Amino acid sequence: MKWNLDITDISLGGYAPAYWKSTYGSYGNKNMAISMSSCDLTNPSYITQGRGVVSLIGTVTDLIRGIHPTVMQTNKTYGIGSDGIYGITTTAVDLLTTVVTATGEDVALYAGKAKFSFGTNIVDYDLASTYDKDWWTAVAGGGALTSGKPHPMEVAGTSGVLYVANGRYVAQWNGTTADDDAFDTKDSDSTVCDIRWNQNRLWIAANKPNVTGRNEGSIYTWDGSAVSWDNQIKVEGEIGSLYVRNGVTYVYYQKNLSQGVCTLGYVNGTQITDLCNYYGSLPKYYQTTEYEDFLVWASNGKLFAFGAGDNNLNGRLFQLSQAGTGGLANPFGSILTAYPTSVKNFSGYDVNSYWKSIQYDVTGDGRESMIDEICFNIEKMSTGAGLTWLLVDNKGTTKYTDTITYTKNGTNTHIRLYPRCKTDNFRLELKWSNGSATNPVCVKSIKVTGHTLQ
């Protein structure tokens, strides 16, 4: 008996549900992956290699954490590392001034000046030549920030109120007066991990570990003037960070007893609605951004992405590229990711990319099948483009492998191959290791034809 397997709309599949649970998982739609590395699914027409990264020109001597998410001057933004303040353009990174500190943390733009949080203080920079390196304590009149706690900053308006997280508190500067405990979680065991301004409220994420090793997170909303919060949403787990986009507050968190699985959700009234689960680590407040209309975050050295890319499409989760352990931002339309001694941005394509489908069962009445033909529908290739594909069964045995290259196939966009191999199940693996960093192979759909053996 003949059978056909049509794997269409590959770029709309993304990861299969609970993809991390099985090496040869079979649950999900035909276009879904059980594993992938650096795959670009932002174009709904095809899947291709993820973006490569290249170091900006300049010397970085320590990890940059905070990178401002927008351009602060013409084609320029700023970041802070453990050794000082950096100017960052589309091509270069330069150390502008040193700061004696243990950890550079965050960057904010307030009243036309840059603010940099670090260790126990905040630097003020006029975006020209003047730095006040103990501005928070010496000029604003605030108390020293608590060392060892995260100090993300947020601004309500461009010159309204500057907020800075500080342990269980959120401090503020209203342009004339500093208030060290403007907001108090009321929990001595609580630490604020992120703050965001949305819907005329400050959204405050905090974590509180208890004696059993479990975490209790909370998301507070506060109007900036009341003696306490407007609302509190309790989270049974640990919160990594918040992110605001188009009036929606997103939250990255890890549920207790989740065994390494993290969740992206959004605040829906007084509860959190989950969007997707992924296996990895939680992003910190300086490790979230967006790209091509997708939410993007860093997790264990990888860049994950989630979104639809268009209002008429469903959301999908995929691993877009590689990431450093430091800051992540997209001020210029091309993602910046910080490594211990460099800042890198997107450039070209990753030749270590791969995509592995779910497992397909092709038995008929318990009998093996013969895979007769496989047809790849691809975009026109250019010089150097290449792709290796494999058929692998659930024992890890490669049943067949071949290549698609510009050298061999030219500009053909429909490529037919004839494996004629026996198997009772298989998955498709696409690997771009023989490909090009400048001319990718873009796969639109795959059709596999076979028949059940008598």
N, C-alpha and C positions, 0 to 999 in steps of 0.2 A: 504494500500500500504506500502510495506517495504522500509526502507531507511537505509543507512549506513553513518556514519561520521568517516572518517579516519583522525586522528590528528597525522601526521608523522613528523619527523625531528623537534621535539619540540625545541631543542636547537638552531636551525637555525632561529627561528622566532623573538625572542626578543619582545620589546614593539611594539604594534600596532601604526600606524600613529595617531598623536594627541590623544594619550591614556589618557591624563589628562582632556579632555573635557567632558567625560561622565563616570559615575560609571559603567554603563552597556553598553558600546560601542560595536557595532557590525561590525565596519569597519576594514578590515584587512584580512590577510590569516588565515587559520584555526589554524596554530601553533603559532599565536601571542597572546600576553598577554595585557590585559587592566590594569593590576596592578601586581606588584611583589615586594618582599622584599628579599634581600640576596639570589639570585639564581645564580648558576654558570652555564653559557652557553658556557664556553670556549671549552668544548669537543663537537664536532659536532655529536656525537652518542647519547648523552642523556643530560637531564637537571637534576640537583641535588641541594642540599643545598649549599648556599654560604659559603665562608670561615668564620670561627669564628676568633675572635681576642683575644689575651692574652697579659697581661702587661709584659714587660721586667723586669728583676730583677734590682732593684735600685730605688733611690728616685729622683723624679722630682718635683720641688717646683713651677714651673710656666710653661706656655705654650711654647713649642719649635716650632718655625716657620720654620726656615731654617734647612734642613737636606740635606747634600750633596748626590747627586744621585748615586755616585759610591763609591767603596771602596777606601779609601785614604791611608790606611796601611793594613797589612795582617789582613783580616777579621774584619776590623774596619773602621767606618766612623765617621763624626762629625756633631753636630747640635748646634744651638744657641737659647737660650730662653731669656726671660726678665731678668733672674737672672744670666746667665753665659753661659759658653761653656761646652758642653757635649761630651763625647766619647760614641759611640754606637756600640755594636757588635750584633751578632745574638741572644744573650740571655740576655744582660745586658746594662744598661745605667748608666753613672757615671758623676757627676758634677766635672769637672776638675779645673775650676777657675771661680771666680765671675767677673761680669762686671757691673759697675754702669751705668744703662741705663733704658730707658722707654720701649724699644722694641728691642729684638733681631730679626734679619731679615734674612740674607742670608749667605751662605757659598760658597767659591770658592777655588780651588786649583791652585796656581800660583807659578811657578818656584820652585816647591817642598815644598812650604809652604802653610798653610791654612790661608785664609782671612775670617773674620767674620764682616759683616756690622751690625751696630746697631745705632739707634738714630742719632748721629751727627758725628760718627767716624767709623774707620775700625780697627779691631784687627789683628795683625800678629802673627802667631804661627808656630814655627819651627818643629812641629810634634814630639817634644821630651820633652822639659821642659820650653822653653823660650817664654814668651808672651810679645808683645809690644802692650799695650791696647789703645794707641793713635797714632798708626802707620801712619794713613792717614794724620793727621795734623802735627805731630811732626817729622816724618821721611820722608814721601813722599812729604810733603810740600803742601798738598792740603788744601783748605778751609774747615771749618766745614760743614758737610752735613746738609741739611735742616731738622729740626725735624718735625715729623708728616707726612713726605712724604715716600713712599716706596723706598727701596734701594736694589733692586735685582742687582746681579753682574753677569758678564759673562766674560769668558776668550777666546781670539782669539789665539788658540794654547795653549800649556802648559806653555809657558813662553814668549808669545808675548806681548799682551796688555790686561790689566785688565780694564774692564768697570764697572761703577756703576751708576745707575739711581739716579737722584737727582732733583726732581721737574720737571721743564720744560727742564732741561739739562741732558746730559750724561757726567759724568766726566771720565777721563782715567788716567792710569799709564802705561808708556811704558818701565818701568824698570829703568828709570833714572829721569823722570820728570812727575809731576802731572799736569793735565790740568782740571780745574774745569768746564769749559764749552766747552769741545771738540765738543759736538754736542748740538745744540739749536733748539728746535721746533719752535722758533720764536713766540710762543703764551704765553703771561704772564698768561693766564688762563688754560694752559695745564699742565698735570702731567703725567710723564712717569710711566707706571704701570708694564712694563716687557721689558726685552731685551734678545735677543738670537743671537748667531753667526751661520750663515748658508750661504753656497755658497759664501764664502769670503766676506760677508757683515754682518754688524750689523743690525738686525731687531729690531725696536723700536716701542713699542705699547704705545700710549698715549691717554688720555681722556680729553675732554674739555666740561664741562657743560655750558649751556647757560641760559639766563634769563627765559625761559619758562619751565625749569626743564628737558628739553630733553638733551641727551648727544650726543656729536660728537666725535667719536673716529678716530684715524689715525694710520696706520701702515707705518712707514718710513723704507726705506733701505738706508744705508750709508756705503761708502767704508772705513771709518775710517780716511780719510785724506782730503777729499773735504770740502769746506767751508759750504756746505749744503747737503741735502739728494739727493740720486739718483732718488728716486721715493716716492710718497705718495699715499696710498690707503685710501680714506675716508670711514668711517663706520658710518652709521646712527644709532648710539646706543653706548652702553658702552662695552669696551673691558675688559675682566677679565685677561686673560693671553695668552701667546704664548707657543708653544711646538714644538720642532724640532725632526723629526725622519726620517732617511734615506733620508736626503736632502729636505724634505718637511716641510714647516712651517705651523703648525696648529694654529687656533685662536679660542678661546672661547669668545663669545660675546653675548650681549642681545640687540635685536633691540628695538628702541623706540616704545612705545605703545604695547609691546609684552605680557603684563599682566603676568609676571612671567615666561615666556618661554625663555629659553636660547638656543643658537645654537653653534654647533661645525662645523667648516668649515676649509678649507685650502686655502692658497694663490695660485692662479692660474693666473700667469702673473700679470696683473694689477687689478685683481678683486678677490673676495672671492667666492669660490664654497662651498655651504652648504652641509654637510654630514648628520646631524641629528639634530632634536630639542628635548629638554628634559625640564621637569618642575622642577625648583629648583633655585639654586643660582649659580653665576659665581665662578669658582675657582680662587684663587689668584696665583701669580707666584710661590708660594711654595706648591701648591696643585695639581700638575699634574705629572703623571709618566706613566709607562706602565707595563703590566703583561701578560704573556702567549701570546704575540704578539697582545695585545689589548691596546688601549689608555685607561688610567684610570684617573679619577679626582674626587675630593671631592666636594660635593654639599649638603648643609643642613644636615650634619651628615651622608651622604650616599656616597658610592663609586659607581660611574657609570662607565660603560665600553662600548667601541665601537670598532668594528673591525670585521674582518672575521676569523682570526686565520689560514687561509690557502689561497693561491692565487686562488684556484678554488672555493671559497665560497664567498657569498655576505656578506656585512657588516651587523651587527645587534647591537642594543642598549639594554643594560640590566643593572639592579642594582645588583652589584656583592657582596657587603658586606657593613659593617658599617664603618664610618670614624670619626675621631676627628676633632676639629676646627683648629688644627695646621698643621705642615708640613706633607708632603706625599712624600715618596721616596721608591725606590726598589733597594738598593745597593747590596743585598745579594740573590736576586731571590725570596724573600718573602716580601710582602709590609709592610712598616713601616708607621704607622699613629699616629700622636701626639694628645694627649688629655691634658687638663689643668694641670694634675698632673701625667701623665704617657706617655710612648710610648708603643704602642702595635704593634704586628705583627701577621700575619696569623698563625692560629693554629687550626686544627680540622675543624668542621663544625658548622654552625649556626642552632640551633634548633628552631629559630623563623622565619625561611624562609617560604615564601608562594608564589604561582603563581596562577593567575586568568586569565582564557582565555577570549577571546572576547565572546559575546553572540551569540548563535546559534539559528536560527529560524527553528523549526521543524513542523510548521503547514502545512497541506495539504488541499487546498480548504477551508481554514478558520477553519479547525478542529484540535483538539488536537491530540497529539501523545502519544503513550505508549513507554517508554524506556525499552526495553526488556533485553538488555545485554550490559555490558561494559567489555572490555578486556584490561588489562594493560600489556605492554611488557616492562620488567624491567631487569636490571642487577641482577645477583645473590646477594642476601642479606647475611649479617652476623649478629652476635649476637647484639641485641639491636636496629637494624634498624626498622624504622617505618614511616608510612605515613597515614595521614587522607585525604580522598577525599570527595568532596561534589558536588552535582548538585544543582545550585541556579538559580532561575528565575529572571526576570528583576524587580520584586517587592521586591527582597531581601529574598524571601521565600526559605528555604532549602527543596528541594523536596526529597532528599535522601542523606545519608552519610554513610560511612563505612571506614574501616581501612585496610591497608596492613602492615603486620608486620612479622618479622622473626619468632616470637613466633607462629604466626598463619599459615603462609604460607611457612616457611622454606626456602629452596633454589630454589623454583619454580620461573621461569622467565616469565611464561605466566599465568596470574591470571584472571580468568573469574568470574564476579559477575552479579547478576540478580536483578536490582533495581525494575523493573515492576512498575514504577511510571508514572503518567500522567502529561503532561506539554505541553505548546505550544512554549516554549523557555527555554534555560538553558545555563549556563556557567559551566565549570569545574574549581574547586578550589582544589589545592594541598597544603596541610599544613604539615610541618615536625615537629610540636610541640610535637608529641608523639614519636619522633625519637631519634637518637643517635648523639652525637657530634664527634664520632669516626668512626662509620659505617653508611654511608648515604644510602638512597634509591635513585637509579638513574633510571629515567623514560625515556624510549626510544621512545615509541609511545603509543597511546590510540585509540581504536576502539569502537565506540558506535553504537549499532544496535537497531532499533525500528520500529514501524509501525504506520500509521495514523489510528485513530479511525473512525469507520463508523458513 
